[in-house]
Amino acid sequence: MFSWKDLSQYDFRIVTLFEPIQLQWMYEWKDQRSIGLLMNHYPTVSWYLKHVNTDLGSKFQHLEQTYNEIIDKSSLHSLERALIDSMEDWIIYVTDPDVYDQLSFNRWDDQELLSLADFKAKTVVDIGSGTGSQLFRLAPIVETIYAVEPIRHLRHYLKAKATSLNLTNVFIQEGLMTDIPFPNEFCDMVVSGHVFGDEPKAELAEMMRVVKKDGMIILMPGNNDIDNARHQFLVENGFNWARFFEPGPDEGYGWKRKYWMAKKEKLMSEK
Ligand SMILES: C[S@@+](CC[C@H](N)C(=O)[O-])C[C@H]1O[C@@H](n2cnc3c(N)ncnc32)[C@H](O)[C@@H]1O
């Protein structure tokens, strides 16, 4: 829970605003018992989850059938609040992306990114663009920039913002870091912030695929300021790194790590 927005106005019905990719994340990462119990309590939401598509629908149906025990009202309410609070960022993406855009930690010093490479006249792909922290800092400098963003509501937000800023070199695509919608060696640079890490190997391989030889991959931020498995993976694969500060006071601010690497023939870990 980040406390970026008052979520008390929402109950479990809010998930009917979620897009299939978010429902997949909810199924895979959130408490399945809570979901199953709440489906039994909210028949309309249950109907939506079971019909959103065949594959996901049958998974949610299984949760509803598995977790159909009787539970007292106050325990169910606590589970519901905890589930909603744990999905705060996803709820903001589909209700009010401006809330995310205005958070203090997005106001890091532009030079932290711009000093990492010469972006002039480059073709850049920004992955997991969100509300455009990296995208809109780079767009005035680069030749062309492509935003890859899996959530439709955020793609609309990015498009509206690019239009309002009269940016004609910004193009917005649906995709994932593990499934980037461009051919091999398509761009000079891949940039991404606050996304890398769920599937490190597959994500790095896919970014390496779309970037030209001697092009760059920049993850800013790519990690919290911590020597964890993600940091070790990036360093072992040839990334340079440095610390930078995301300003407070909103929850999530603090010291972060940025990573950058020029594309070589092979991943270091494959040698
Ligand atoms: C925390 S936001 C970061 C947005 C922006 N890059 C920034 O630094 O402010 C994460 C964004 O990445 C998107 N996202 C999450 N998982 C992703 C994935 N596997 N591939 C691409 N984008 C992803 C989310 O939809 C969301 O817009």
The ligand as an SDF file (V2000), in Angstrom:
LIG
                    3D

 27 29  0  0  0  0  0  0  0  0999 V2000
    5.6650    1.9450  -11.9940 C   0  0  0  0  0  0  0  0  0  0  0  0
    5.1180    2.3130  -13.6160 S   0  0  0  0  0  0  0  0  0  0  0  0
    6.5270    3.1460  -14.2930 C   0  0  0  0  0  0  0  0  0  0  0  0
    6.1480    4.1690  -15.3180 C   0  0  0  0  0  0  0  0  0  0  0  0
    7.3160    5.0190  -15.8060 C   0  0  0  0  0  0  0  0  0  0  0  0
    8.2370    4.2370  -16.5940 N   0  0  0  0  0  0  0  0  0  0  0  0
    8.0100    5.6760  -14.6280 C   0  0  0  0  0  0  0  0  0  0  0  0
    9.1820    5.3840  -14.3690 O   0  0  0  0  0  0  0  0  0  0  0  0
    7.3600    6.4810  -13.9670 O   0  0  0  0  0  0  0  0  0  0  0  0
    5.2190    0.7300  -14.3910 C   0  0  0  0  0  0  0  0  0  0  0  0
    4.5980    0.7190  -15.7790 C   0  0  0  0  0  0  0  0  0  0  0  0
    5.0420   -0.4220  -16.4890 O   0  0  0  0  0  0  0  0  0  0  0  0
    3.9450   -1.1300  -17.0250 C   0  0  0  0  0  0  0  0  0  0  0  0
    4.3290   -2.5420  -16.9630 N   0  0  0  0  0  0  0  0  0  0  0  0
    4.2010   -3.4020  -15.9330 C   0  0  0  0  0  0  0  0  0  0  0  0
    4.7300   -4.5960  -16.2660 N   0  0  0  0  0  0  0  0  0  0  0  0
    5.2240   -4.4710  -17.5100 C   0  0  0  0  0  0  0  0  0  0  0  0
    5.8970   -5.3550  -18.4020 C   0  0  0  0  0  0  0  0  0  0  0  0
    6.1650   -6.6090  -18.0640 N   0  0  0  0  0  0  0  0  0  0  0  0
    6.2670   -4.8770  -19.6000 N   0  0  0  0  0  0  0  0  0  0  0  0
    6.0000   -3.5940  -19.9640 C   0  0  0  0  0  0  0  0  0  0  0  0
    5.3650   -2.7210  -19.1580 N   0  0  0  0  0  0  0  0  0  0  0  0
    4.9800   -3.1560  -17.9560 C   0  0  0  0  0  0  0  0  0  0  0  0
    2.7640   -0.7600  -16.1690 C   0  0  0  0  0  0  0  0  0  0  0  0
    1.5650   -0.8630  -16.8980 O   0  0  0  0  0  0  0  0  0  0  0  0
    3.0980    0.6660  -15.7660 C   0  0  0  0  0  0  0  0  0  0  0  0
    2.6200    1.5760  -16.6990 O   0  0  0  0  0  0  0  0  0  0  0  0
  1  2  1  0
  2  3  1  0
  2 10  1  0
  3  4  1  0
  4  5  1  0
  5  6  1  0
  5  7  1  0
  7  8  2  0
  7  9  1  0
 10 11  1  0
 11 12  1  0
 11 26  1  0
 12 13  1  0
 13 14  1  0
 13 24  1  0
 14 15  1  0
 14 23  1  0
 15 16  2  0
 16 17  1  0
 17 18  1  0
 17 23  2  0
 18 19  1  0
 18 20  2  0
 20 21  1  0
 21 22  2  0
 22 23  1  0
 24 25  1  0
 24 26  1  0
 26 27  1  0
M  CHG  2   2   1   9  -1
M  END
$$$$
